[in-house]
Amino acid sequence: EIVMTQSPATLSVSPGERATLSCRASQSVSSDLAWYQHKPGQAPRVLIYGASTRATGIPARFSGSGSGTEFTLTISSLQSEDFAVYYCQQYNNWPRTFGQGTKVEVK
Amino acid sequence: EVQLVESGGGLVQPGGSLTLSCAASGFIFSSHNMHWVRQAPGRGLEWLSFISPTGNVIHYADSVKGRFTISRDSAKSALYLQMDSLRAEDTAVYYCATPLNPTGDLCFYWGQGTLVTVSS
């Protein structure tokens, strides 16, 4: 199975600052990579798919990049509602696999 | 409005069985791929299983292969997860999910989850 490794595990950021999250795949997943946001007590939400396409209704401050094995999610200016856990997921191979998550917390 | 409502969670002893259900509405269930995903306490999301619209394509995570069985009933717009030989490490909130497009890959719409606790 493809192992997805996210870094860092925790990111401490002040509101208004930029956050950069990384995701690495153990083998190429082409651009079949999605980013999810997950808040406690809520269902996860798709932010980005195809490595760089924002899902409907997702603010422009969220952007994704990368292909192959290296991917990045950037939040350009963190808002209070963005503090959450973020997961990457590959959907290139079975089984589908998630990264272990990056928690974005208030600095 | 797309709605996915999981049920069937609860307390079960190690080695026991449980069947989860996911009631779907607001979309053409019979055309949609469906997934199960779980989150153990303090852990991340773990993809578990996939079933195609007709049920002819099924995939499992290695951690549940041979113990869990996914199925669906289009007449009832329902998705199921039969869980056998349960272990303490299967304790988690279980979510069903479906893509935005029927044959898509993403877990776009999610239910709110049902908690399964495996303990003696």
Contacts between the chains, C-beta under 8 A, distances in Angstrom:
chain1	res1	chain2	res2	distance
A	1	B	61	7.9
A	1	B	62	6.5
A	32	B	105	7.3
A	34	B	106	5.5
A	36	B	45	7.3
A	36	B	107	7.7
A	38	B	45	7.0
A	43	B	95	6.7
A	43	B	110	3.6
A	43	B	111	6.7
A	43	B	112	6.0
A	43	B	113	7.2
A	44	B	37	8.0
A	44	B	45	6.5
A	44	B	95	7.8
A	44	B	107	7.2
A	44	B	110	5.8
A	46	B	106	5.7
A	46	B	107	7.3
A	46	B	108	5.3
A	49	B	106	5.5
A	55	B	100	8.0
A	55	B	108	7.4
A	56	B	100	8.0
A	85	B	44	7.6
A	87	B	44	6.3
A	87	B	45	5.4
A	89	B	45	7.7
A	89	B	47	7.1
A	89	B	107	7.7
A	91	B	105	4.0
A	91	B	106	6.6
A	94	B	50	7.5
A	94	B	59	4.5
A	95	B	47	6.3
A	95	B	59	6.1
A	95	B	60	6.9
A	95	B	61	4.7
A	95	B	62	6.8
A	96	B	35	7.6
A	96	B	47	4.2
A	96	B	50	7.2
A	96	B	59	7.9
A	96	B	105	7.7
A	97	B	47	6.3
A	98	B	44	6.1
A	98	B	45	4.6
A	98	B	46	6.6
A	98	B	47	6.1
A	99	B	44	7.3
A	100	B	44	4.8
A	101	B	44	4.2
A	101	B	45	7.3
